[in-house]
Amino acid sequence: METDFNLMDSLQQWRTRLGALSEDDRMEIEGHLQDSMRELCATGLTEHEAFLVARERLGEVQNWAASGPASGHARRWLWTALGLLGLTSAVVCLVISLFIPKMHEGRCVVELLAEKSDVPTQRAILESTETLVEVMQTQGSAQHALSAARELQKRVHFDPIPDTAMVVIRVEDESASKAAELANAIPTAYESRRLAMDDNARELKRLALEGAVDEAEAKLAKLNPVSSQTRALSPSLGIPMDELAKAERIRQLKANVTAAEEDWQKAAAQRTLDQALATPTTEAPKLEEIALARQVLAEARSKFVKFKAEPPALDRILRRHEQASSNLDVLTSAEVEHLRWWALAFALLGLAGLAMGHRSNHAIS
């Protein structure tokens, strides 16, 4: 007959055989034993049977007793090593952050003076590599302007202000004065490029207007009825003044006929025109054509004169709202920020490791 089983007595005997384990280790092992017993009891085993099987699963208590102190020392050294590694990593991150060059940020604000639909195009010109190339050329890097511009492109930022044509230009550099100088040079280079583009457009327009004047003059030269018998000539056309006046009169009368609204007005204008045409002349049709060509030439010359009187204006390209100064604060770069956060994390990890190692040392002793 099976003797009565007392779990508390069996556990007490089992604890005494654990030997010189720390209290934490003893509680951890006993927790495993009781968890295993609950699982076994749930399968239908008795409490005595569950205890025996769980004890066998954990192994001989002599083995636990022999390995206990060594295991405690290993954990202590593991935590201590982890703590020292964390503190060392924190120091390394801080040292590296000290060697990262300090950066300054030059900042200016400009407004692009353009139609709303043209603002994106002008902003693209402002931010283009060609504009930065011109900046670097003015900074004395003419031979390597393209490579210098690409390097500058990594340190310049264009921040459009929503719902406006204004742009914030930010340039980072190790030198505060250099950062301010580059930030102010970008709008100047943009103005220079815009003026060059406007000059090209003006030149094309000038050529077109000059072509129109030349074409009108050539047509007049072809129509000009110069004759050796002509005495009173118009200084500009070389045709009789009375014949020209008549041609102008006929052209005006034809315009009156076309503009008349009422029938009686149209009939009266037509009678006047017929009377003017009844006067015999062989030059009237040709003189009318010359008068029209003269008007075209006058208009072409007027447009050309007006164009020459319109010089390009800088205040129609860009307006400066804020210029960068050399009194700049040190800019904390993203790399430095990341290294500082990593240093803090490693320091906390190191302190936690040392604290756990100190606790394990007390538990062993």
FENQUIMO-V639195 format. One record per pair of residues at least 24 apart in sequence whose ideal C-beta (glycine too) atoms are under 6 Angstrom apart, sorted by the first residue. I is the first residue (numbers start at 0). J is the second residue. D is the distance in whole Angstrom. If there is no record, write none. Layout:
I;J;D + I;J;D
This chain:
4;47;4 + 6;46;6 + 9;50;6 + 16;60;4 + 17;60;5 + 17;63;6 + 17;64;6 + 18;64;3 + 20;67;4 + 21;71;6 + 21;362;4 + 21;363;6 + 23;362;5 + 24;67;6 + 32;57;6 + 71;363;4 + 74;359;5 + 75;356;5 + 75;359;4 + 75;360;5 + 78;352;5 + 78;355;4 + 78;356;4 + 79;356;4 + 81;352;4 + 82;349;5 + 82;352;3 + 82;353;4 + 85;345;5 + 85;348;4 + 85;349;3 + 85;352;6 + 86;349;4 + 88;345;4 + 89;342;4 + 89;345;4 + 89;346;4 + 92;338;5 + 92;341;5 + 92;342;4 + 93;342;5 + 95;338;6 + 96;335;5 + 96;338;4 + 99;334;6 + 99;335;5 + 100;173;5 + 101;329;5 + 102;171;5 + 102;330;4 + 102;332;5 + 103;175;4 + 103;178;5 + 103;327;4 + 103;330;6 + 104;169;6 + 104;171;5 + 104;330;5 + 105;170;5 + 105;178;4 + 105;179;4 + 105;182;3 + 105;323;4 + 106;169;5 + 106;323;5 + 107;168;5 + 107;182;5 + 107;183;6 + 107;321;6 + 107;322;5 + 107;323;5 + 108;167;5 + 108;320;4 + 108;321;4 + 109;166;6 + 109;186;5 + 109;317;6 + 109;319;6 + 110;164;5 + 110;165;5 + 110;318;4 + 111;164;5 + 112;315;6 + 112;316;6 + 112;318;6 + 118;164;5 + 125;189;5 + 126;157;5 + 130;188;5 + 130;189;5 + 130;192;6 + 133;188;4 + 134;184;5 + 134;185;6 + 134;188;5 + 175;325;5 + 175;327;4 + 176;325;4 + 179;323;4 + 179;324;6 + 179;325;5 + 182;323;4 + 183;322;6 + 183;323;5 + 186;317;6 + 190;316;5 + 190;317;6 + 193;316;5 + 197;311;5 + 208;302;6 + 208;303;4 + 208;306;6 + 211;299;4 + 212;299;5 + 212;300;6 + 212;303;6 + 215;295;5 + 215;296;4 + 215;299;5 + 218;292;5 + 219;292;5 + 222;288;6 + 222;289;5 + 242;282;5 + 242;286;5 + 243;286;6 + 246;283;6 + 246;286;3 + 246;287;4 + 246;290;5 + 247;290;5 + 249;275;5 + 249;287;6 + 250;287;5
